[in-house]
């Protein structure tokens, strides 16, 4: 039976915590990482009702998108739903784990799920993040190059989109003179030496730096490894906020609204009109995404699907773009499927449930 930390490890390989926003509080919120897991219940939010359902199903772990502990909690007296939920989880030894803005940021996360539901094609990041990639350049004897590359590739270096084990190398002559206190792999102390070496370059996610450097130093034959590390300005095509893609065929405004309601199972939505133009290119952002409206316009989107748009923010469309506010809950509820698929794939003979509790605090009347 897996432990809580095993479930957490799988989820954090999918959506690394390094990609959460600075204001966020994703991660394990309650529970002992070494406790065995009797079952996992998946929900969008963790509430008292969700914990009741977990107890009924024999689950001692709840995995959610929205952290229940988000702002500072200064007391646990039960005066709010957050405090009551935390108290109930602790009293019943239920672990709560949240994957929030880190899941928003990865290329196969929240926004990819919306794009999948809308059957968008040619999907890519709407706003990619810089400063999330590093370049490593190092020098290694020609005969040892393959072994060292194998080690750092295993640690996560050289993955670029759909291509793995990527590197660049060029051969040259390395020159050095070991000191009298050195223990050189090649050559002798105090004698000049030259070796045919490869200069090897790889790119990797910045948060893997320590892991990759450990692998490099362990696999490299030299006592001292000459290397350079550089934080890159490059946009990371696999990390960012929002996504954009194209419908299989262009739809008129009324057709697109009907399509959106059907695919996302909506009771209603708010939108801006674009005067009967056809919609082909669609940008999406789960949750509150109005800060990406300008990005959607610059990307040539005909429609932008998101939630929590304020009154004055609808004016930002300026008649050029349909803003379709489908609701916060409605835009992210299918995130549960990501958790379910990820856990089930890695723990196939294990109890994983999708919550039946509708945690949406908003109700509609027409």
ABEGO torsion letter per residue (X at the ends): XBBAAAAAAAAAAABBAAABBAABBBEBABEBAABBBAEBBBBABBBAAAAAAAAAAGBABBBBABBABABBBABBAGABAAAAAAAAAAAAGBBBBBBBAAAAABAABAAAAAAAAAGBBGBBBABBBBGABBBBBBBBBAAAAAAAAAAAAAAGBGBBEABBGBBBBBBBBBBBBBBAABBBABEBBGBBBBBBBBBBBBBBBAAAAAAAAAAAAAABABABBBBBBBBBABBBAABEBEBBBBBABBBBAAAAAAAAAAAAGBABBBBBBAGGBBBABBBBBBEBAAAAAAAAAAAGBABBBBBGBBAAAAAAAGGABBBBBAEAAAAAAAAAAAAAAAAAAABABBBBBBBABBABABBBBX
